[in-house]
């Protein structure tokens, strides 16, 4: 039986569990390596910290805005549902198409690969078997999700709490580093700050913040969604922003910006300087990254599979993918589809080489979803909105301007990679046209 919004799965995910999904899917492996990338691009502590603050504010503006849509339209698929309601089937299909062909496979495959690499620090296996181990982990996480959202959510909650505590603790312990110094913050600013350089550094930072909207993908299973979902989106974004700032200030205290820029394993390098950890710093970091990656993989499976389920449930994908397990109340076919895509990713070398270039592909859809707040306020003024965007219209406009600036900067600095991403999105248009033609023929 469908509920008042048309959803067919039980609404059993609590507010706390939704918050842990938000944090768990956002804090992956990025924070363990991106600070070094940003330091290499910006060089001085002022621009480095500004970049992380801006990234957090942009993500928060997005969360504050999407929270209005989530409360008004608590449907599975999140952004897919908002695009469908705001603009019609084509933009919604293109989002699902991009998730299907690139984004979710890249996310699951990349996270699983990182988990397998760090698992090797505790379970000996040949480097050549990393891909096979990553594929096996994806299958195991898929099985966990198949056996019910409560089991998967319980694991996400436990692993997210653990990794958040470890990451926050590492950020604080960095202030006890043997070679730490306030002198690392001087000079703070360059004579001239190049906005294009800041925007380029902002892209990997936004990858680290990516995931702020993903709890909305599970909106069809969240209890009291009009209250809990907006709160979870906003609280999750604030929690991630807090821990990222603590970590980056701590890292800057422990290592000079030039040292950060040259550090391939920055978290391990900082941990090695913490007296309390002794010689166990590398082991602690390896365990933290492994737990973080597993938590992120599980949360990504929970969120991503719901996009495929929503597409099928709303008639824009094969109907079989909308099947709900009678025994476990889970979107079973969608989960196994997401698992298969992730496995295909880690076993395909050529696809792996292109993965990072495709992450930018989700930003046009983030922007369209945020803009849907303006569209739906005009077209559907009577739609119940238990939460309205704080700071409207400034907050959504800030997000839209930042998104446009990042995409244009990506076109300018990496035209080939960005155009490949856009070409994949546009390739969904003829697929949509063929699907619509076949559906029309079947009805006639």
C-alpha positions as CSV (number, residue, x, y, z in Angstrom):
1,X,0.0,0.0,0.0
2,X,1.3,3.4,-0.9
3,X,1.3,6.2,1.6
4,X,0.0,9.7,1.2
5,X,3.0,10.7,-1.0
6,X,2.9,7.5,-3.1
7,X,5.7,5.6,-1.4
8,X,5.5,1.9,-1.0
9,X,8.3,1.2,1.5
10,X,8.0,1.5,5.3
11,X,9.1,4.8,6.8
12,X,11.4,3.4,9.5
13,X,14.6,5.5,9.2
14,X,14.8,7.8,12.2
15,X,16.1,11.4,12.4
16,X,19.4,10.3,14.0
17,X,19.9,7.6,11.4
18,X,19.3,10.1,8.6
19,X,21.9,12.4,10.1
20,X,24.4,9.6,10.2
21,X,23.7,8.8,6.5
22,X,24.4,12.5,5.7
23,X,27.6,12.6,7.6
24,X,28.6,9.0,6.6
25,X,28.3,9.6,2.9
26,X,30.0,13.0,3.0
27,X,33.0,12.1,5.0
28,X,34.8,9.5,2.9
29,X,38.4,9.4,1.9
30,X,38.6,13.0,0.6
31,X,39.4,14.7,3.9
32,X,42.4,12.4,4.3
33,X,44.0,13.6,1.0
34,X,42.3,16.7,-0.3
35,X,44.0,19.1,2.3
36,X,47.3,18.4,0.6
37,X,45.8,19.1,-2.8
38,X,44.4,22.4,-1.7
39,X,47.7,23.4,0.0
40,X,49.6,22.7,-3.2
41,X,47.3,25.0,-5.1
42,X,46.9,27.9,-2.6
43,X,50.2,27.7,-0.6
44,X,49.2,30.0,2.3
45,X,47.0,29.3,5.3
46,X,44.5,32.2,4.7
47,X,43.4,31.1,1.2
48,X,43.5,27.4,2.3
49,X,41.1,27.9,5.2
50,X,39.0,30.3,3.2
51,X,38.5,27.6,0.6
52,X,37.3,25.1,3.2
53,X,35.0,27.7,4.7
54,X,33.6,28.6,1.3
55,X,33.0,25.0,0.5
56,X,31.2,24.4,3.7
57,X,29.0,27.5,3.2
58,X,28.1,26.5,-0.3
59,X,27.2,23.0,0.9
60,X,25.2,24.5,3.7
61,X,23.3,26.9,1.3
62,X,22.5,23.9,-0.8
63,X,21.3,21.9,2.2
64,X,19.2,24.8,3.5
65,X,17.5,25.1,0.1
66,X,17.0,21.4,-0.7
67,X,15.6,21.0,2.8
68,X,12.5,23.0,1.7
69,X,12.0,20.7,-1.3
70,X,12.6,17.6,0.9
71,X,9.9,18.7,3.4
72,X,7.4,19.5,0.7
73,X,8.1,16.5,-1.5
74,X,9.4,13.6,0.7
75,X,9.7,11.2,-2.2
76,X,12.3,8.5,-3.0
77,X,15.0,9.8,-5.4
78,X,15.5,13.2,-3.8
79,X,16.9,15.4,-6.5
80,X,15.2,13.2,-9.1
81,X,11.8,13.9,-7.6
82,X,12.5,17.6,-7.4
83,X,13.6,17.9,-11.0
84,X,10.5,15.8,-12.1
85,X,8.1,18.1,-10.2
86,X,9.9,21.3,-11.1
87,X,10.8,20.8,-14.8
88,X,9.2,17.6,-16.1
89,X,10.5,14.1,-17.1
90,X,13.5,15.0,-19.3
91,X,15.7,16.8,-16.7
92,X,14.8,14.2,-14.1
93,X,15.6,11.4,-16.5
94,X,19.0,13.0,-17.4
95,X,19.9,13.1,-13.7
96,X,19.0,9.4,-13.3
97,X,20.9,8.7,-16.5
98,X,24.0,10.4,-15.3
99,X,23.7,8.5,-11.9
100,X,23.2,5.3,-13.8
101,X,26.0,5.6,-16.3
102,X,28.7,7.4,-14.3
103,X,28.2,8.9,-10.9
104,X,27.0,6.1,-8.7
105,X,29.3,3.5,-10.3
106,X,32.2,5.9,-9.9
107,X,31.3,6.6,-6.3
108,X,30.8,3.0,-5.3
109,X,33.9,1.8,-7.2
110,X,36.2,4.5,-6.0
111,X,35.2,4.2,-2.3
112,X,35.4,0.4,-2.4
113,X,38.9,0.6,-4.0
114,X,40.1,2.9,-1.2
115,X,38.7,0.5,1.4
116,X,40.4,-2.4,-0.2
117,X,43.8,-0.6,-0.4
118,X,43.7,0.3,3.3
119,X,42.4,-3.1,4.3
120,X,45.7,-4.4,3.0
121,X,47.4,-2.9,6.0
122,X,45.6,-5.4,8.2
123,X,44.7,-8.4,6.0
124,X,47.6,-9.4,3.7
125,X,46.8,-9.9,0.1
126,X,48.6,-9.1,-3.2
127,X,48.3,-5.6,-4.6
128,X,46.9,-7.3,-7.8
129,X,43.9,-8.4,-5.8
130,X,42.8,-5.0,-4.7
131,X,40.2,-4.7,-7.4
132,X,38.8,-8.2,-6.7
133,X,38.6,-7.3,-3.0
134,X,36.8,-4.0,-3.8
135,X,34.3,-5.8,-5.9
136,X,33.6,-8.4,-3.2
137,X,33.1,-5.6,-0.6
138,X,30.5,-3.9,-3.0
139,X,28.6,-7.2,-3.2
140,X,28.7,-7.6,0.6
141,X,27.4,-4.1,1.1
142,X,24.7,-4.7,-1.5
143,X,23.6,-7.8,0.4
144,X,23.6,-5.9,3.7
145,X,21.2,-3.3,2.1
146,X,19.1,-6.0,0.5
147,X,18.4,-7.5,3.9
148,X,16.6,-4.3,5.0
149,X,17.2,-0.6,5.5
150,X,17.3,-0.9,9.3
151,X,20.3,-3.3,9.2
152,X,22.1,-1.0,6.8
153,X,21.2,2.1,8.7
154,X,22.4,0.5,12.0
155,X,25.8,-0.2,10.4
156,X,26.0,3.3,9.0
157,X,25.2,4.8,12.4
158,X,27.9,2.8,14.2
159,X,30.7,3.3,11.7
160,X,29.9,7.0,11.2
161,X,30.0,7.7,14.9
162,X,33.4,5.9,15.1
163,X,34.9,7.7,12.1
164,X,33.6,11.1,13.2
165,X,35.1,10.7,16.7
166,X,38.5,9.5,15.2
167,X,38.6,12.3,12.7
168,X,37.7,15.0,15.2
169,X,40.2,13.5,17.7
170,X,43.0,13.6,15.0
171,X,42.2,17.2,14.3
172,X,42.6,18.1,18.0
173,X,45.6,15.9,18.6
174,X,47.3,17.7,15.7
175,X,47.8,20.6,18.1
176,X,50.1,18.4,20.2
177,X,52.4,17.6,17.2
178,X,56.1,17.6,17.9
179,X,56.9,20.0,15.1
180,X,53.7,22.0,15.4
181,X,53.9,25.8,15.5
182,X,51.8,29.0,15.3
183,X,54.5,30.2,12.8
184,X,52.8,27.9,10.2
185,X,50.0,30.5,9.9
186,X,52.4,33.4,9.0
187,X,52.2,34.9,6.5
188,X,48.5,34.3,6.2
189,X,47.6,35.9,2.9
190,X,49.3,36.6,-0.5
191,X,49.6,40.1,-1.9
192,X,47.0,39.2,-4.5
193,X,44.5,36.3,-4.3
194,X,43.5,34.9,-7.7
195,X,39.8,34.0,-7.8
196,X,40.3,31.5,-10.6
197,X,42.9,29.7,-8.5
198,X,40.6,29.7,-5.5
199,X,37.8,28.3,-7.7
200,X,40.0,25.5,-9.0
201,X,41.0,24.5,-5.5
202,X,37.3,24.6,-4.5
203,X,36.5,21.7,-6.8
204,X,38.3,19.0,-4.8
205,X,37.0,20.7,-1.6
206,X,33.4,20.3,-2.9
207,X,34.1,16.7,-3.7
208,X,34.9,16.3,0.0
209,X,31.6,18.0,0.9
210,X,29.6,16.1,-1.7
211,X,26.9,14.0,-0.1
212,X,25.0,16.8,1.6
213,X,21.9,16.1,-0.5
214,X,22.0,12.3,-0.5
215,X,19.8,11.7,2.5
216,X,17.0,13.1,0.4
217,X,17.4,10.2,-2.0
218,X,16.0,8.0,0.9
219,X,13.1,10.3,1.6
220,X,10.5,7.6,0.9
221,X,11.8,5.6,4.0
222,X,12.3,8.4,6.5
223,X,9.9,8.6,9.4
224,X,8.0,11.9,9.9
225,X,9.9,13.2,6.8
226,X,8.5,16.7,6.7
227,X,10.1,17.3,10.1
228,X,13.1,14.9,10.1
229,X,14.4,15.3,6.6
230,X,15.0,19.1,6.6
231,X,16.6,18.8,10.0
232,X,18.9,16.0,9.0
233,X,20.1,17.8,5.9
234,X,21.0,21.0,7.8
235,X,22.5,19.3,10.9
236,X,24.5,16.9,8.7
237,X,26.0,19.8,6.7
238,X,26.9,21.7,9.9
239,X,28.5,18.7,11.5
240,X,30.7,18.0,8.4
241,X,31.7,21.6,8.1
242,X,32.8,21.7,11.8
243,X,35.0,18.6,11.7
244,X,36.6,19.7,8.4
245,X,37.6,23.1,9.8
246,X,39.0,21.5,13.0
247,X,41.0,19.0,10.9
248,X,42.4,21.6,8.5
249,X,43.4,24.1,11.3
250,X,45.0,21.2,13.1
251,X,46.9,20.0,10.0
252,X,48.2,23.5,9.4
253,X,49.4,23.7,13.0
254,X,51.2,20.4,12.6
255,X,52.7,20.9,9.2
256,X,53.7,24.1,7.3
257,X,51.7,24.7,4.1
258,X,54.7,23.6,2.0
259,X,54.9,20.4,4.0
260,X,51.2,19.8,3.5
261,X,51.5,20.4,-0.2
262,X,54.2,17.7,-0.5
263,X,52.5,15.1,1.7
264,X,50.9,12.2,-0.2
265,X,49.5,10.7,3.0
266,X,48.9,13.9,5.0
267,X,46.8,12.3,7.8
268,X,49.4,9.7,8.4
269,X,52.2,12.3,8.4
270,X,50.3,14.3,11.0
271,X,49.5,11.3,13.1
272,X,53.2,10.3,13.1
273,X,54.0,13.5,14.9
274,X,51.4,13.1,17.7
275,X,53.2,11.8,20.9
276,X,50.1,10.2,22.3
277,X,49.9,7.8,19.3
278,X,53.6,6.9,19.5
279,X,54.5,4.6,16.6
280,X,50.9,3.6,16.0
281,X,50.0,6.7,14.0
282,X,50.0,5.1,10.6
283,X,48.0,2.1,11.8
284,X,45.4,4.5,13.4
285,X,45.0,6.4,10.2
286,X,44.8,3.3,8.0
287,X,42.0,2.0,10.3
288,X,40.3,5.3,10.2
289,X,40.3,5.5,6.4
290,X,39.1,1.9,6.1
291,X,36.2,2.5,8.5
292,X,35.4,5.9,6.8
293,X,35.4,4.2,3.4
294,X,33.2,1.3,4.5
295,X,30.8,3.7,6.1
296,X,30.7,5.9,3.0
297,X,30.3,2.9,0.7
298,X,27.3,1.6,2.7
299,X,25.6,5.1,2.8
300,X,26.3,5.5,-0.9
301,X,24.6,2.2,-1.7
302,X,21.6,3.2,0.5
303,X,21.2,6.5,-1.3
304,X,22.1,5.7,-4.9
305,X,19.9,2.6,-5.2
306,X,16.9,4.8,-4.3
307,X,17.5,6.9,-7.4
308,X,17.2,3.9,-9.7
309,X,14.1,2.7,-7.7
310,X,12.5,6.2,-8.0
311,X,13.1,6.3,-11.8
312,X,11.4,3.0,-12.3
313,X,8.6,3.7,-9.8
314,X,7.7,6.9,-11.7
315,X,7.8,5.2,-15.1
316,X,11.1,6.5,-16.4
317,X,13.0,3.2,-16.2
318,X,12.4,-0.5,-16.4
319,X,9.4,-1.3,-14.1
320,X,11.2,-4.3,-12.6
321,X,13.7,-2.0,-11.0
322,X,10.9,-0.7,-8.8
323,X,10.4,-4.1,-7.2
324,X,10.2,-4.1,-3.3
325,X,11.2,-7.2,-1.5
326,X,8.2,-8.7,0.2
327,X,10.4,-10.1,2.9
328,X,12.8,-7.3,3.6
329,X,10.9,-4.2,2.4
330,X,14.0,-3.1,0.4
331,X,14.2,-2.0,-3.2
332,X,15.9,-5.3,-4.1
333,X,16.4,-5.0,-7.8
334,X,17.7,-1.4,-7.6
335,X,20.2,-2.4,-4.9
336,X,21.6,-5.3,-7.0
337,X,21.7,-3.0,-10.1
338,X,23.8,-0.4,-8.1
339,X,26.0,-3.3,-6.9
340,X,26.6,-4.6,-10.4
341,X,27.5,-1.1,-11.7
342,X,30.0,-0.6,-8.8
343,X,31.6,-4.0,-9.5
344,X,31.8,-3.3,-13.2
345,X,33.6,0.0,-12.3
346,X,36.4,-1.5,-10.2
347,X,37.0,-4.3,-12.7
348,X,37.3,-1.9,-15.7
349,X,40.7,-0.1,-15.9
350,X,39.8,2.4,-18.6
351,X,36.8,3.6,-16.7
352,X,38.8,4.1,-13.6
353,X,41.2,6.4,-15.3
354,X,38.3,8.7,-16.2
355,X,36.4,8.6,-12.9
356,X,37.5,11.9,-11.4
357,X,36.5,13.9,-14.4
358,X,32.9,12.8,-14.1
359,X,32.3,13.9,-10.6
360,X,31.6,17.5,-11.8
361,X,28.6,16.1,-13.7
362,X,26.3,16.2,-10.7
363,X,26.7,20.0,-10.1
364,X,24.4,21.1,-13.0
365,X,21.7,19.0,-11.4
366,X,22.4,20.4,-7.9
367,X,21.9,23.8,-9.4
368,X,18.7,22.8,-11.2
369,X,17.3,21.3,-7.9
370,X,18.1,24.5,-6.0
371,X,16.5,26.6,-8.7
372,X,13.4,24.4,-8.4
373,X,12.6,26.2,-5.2
374,X,11.9,29.4,-7.2
375,X,10.0,27.5,-9.8
376,X,7.8,25.6,-7.4
377,X,7.1,28.7,-5.2
378,X,5.7,30.3,-8.4
379,X,3.9,27.3,-9.9
380,X,2.7,25.6,-6.7
381,X,2.3,28.3,-4.1
382,X,-0.2,26.2,-2.1
383,X,2.2,23.2,-1.8
384,X,2.6,22.5,2.0
385,X,6.0,23.6,3.1
386,X,6.7,22.7,6.7
387,X,10.1,24.3,6.3
388,X,11.0,27.3,4.1
389,X,14.5,28.3,3.1
390,X,16.1,30.4,5.8
391,X,17.5,33.6,4.1
392,X,15.4,33.2,0.9
393,X,16.1,34.3,-1.8
394,X,19.8,35.1,-0.9
395,X,20.7,31.6,0.3
396,X,19.7,29.7,-2.9
397,X,21.1,32.5,-5.1
398,X,24.5,32.1,-3.4
399,X,24.5,28.4,-4.2
400,X,23.5,29.0,-7.8
401,X,26.2,31.7,-8.3
402,X,28.8,29.4,-6.8
403,X,27.7,26.5,-8.9
404,X,27.8,28.5,-12.1
405,X,31.2,29.9,-11.3
406,X,32.7,26.4,-10.6
407,X,31.3,24.9,-13.7
408,X,32.5,27.8,-15.9
409,X,35.9,27.7,-14.2
410,X,36.1,23.9,-14.9
411,X,35.3,24.6,-18.6
412,X,38.1,27.1,-18.7
413,X,40.7,25.1,-16.8
414,X,39.8,21.6,-18.0
415,X,37.7,22.0,-21.2
416,X,38.3,18.4,-22.4
417,X,37.3,16.7,-19.1
418,X,34.3,19.0,-18.5
419,X,33.0,18.6,-22.1
420,X,33.3,14.8,-21.8
421,X,31.1,15.0,-18.7
422,X,28.6,17.2,-20.4
423,X,28.6,15.0,-23.5
424,X,27.6,12.0,-21.3
425,X,24.7,13.9,-19.8
426,X,23.5,15.1,-23.3
427,X,23.8,11.5,-24.6
428,X,20.8,10.7,-22.4
429,X,18.5,12.9,-24.5
430,X,18.2,10.4,-27.5
431,X,17.9,7.6,-24.9
432,X,15.0,9.4,-23.4
433,X,13.4,10.0,-26.8
434,X,13.7,6.3,-27.7
435,X,12.2,5.3,-24.3
436,X,9.3,7.8,-24.7
437,X,8.6,6.5,-28.3
438,X,8.6,2.9,-27.1
439,X,6.3,3.7,-24.2
440,X,3.9,5.5,-26.5
441,X,3.9,2.6,-28.9
442,X,3.2,0.1,-26.1
443,X,0.2,2.2,-24.9
444,X,-1.3,2.3,-28.3
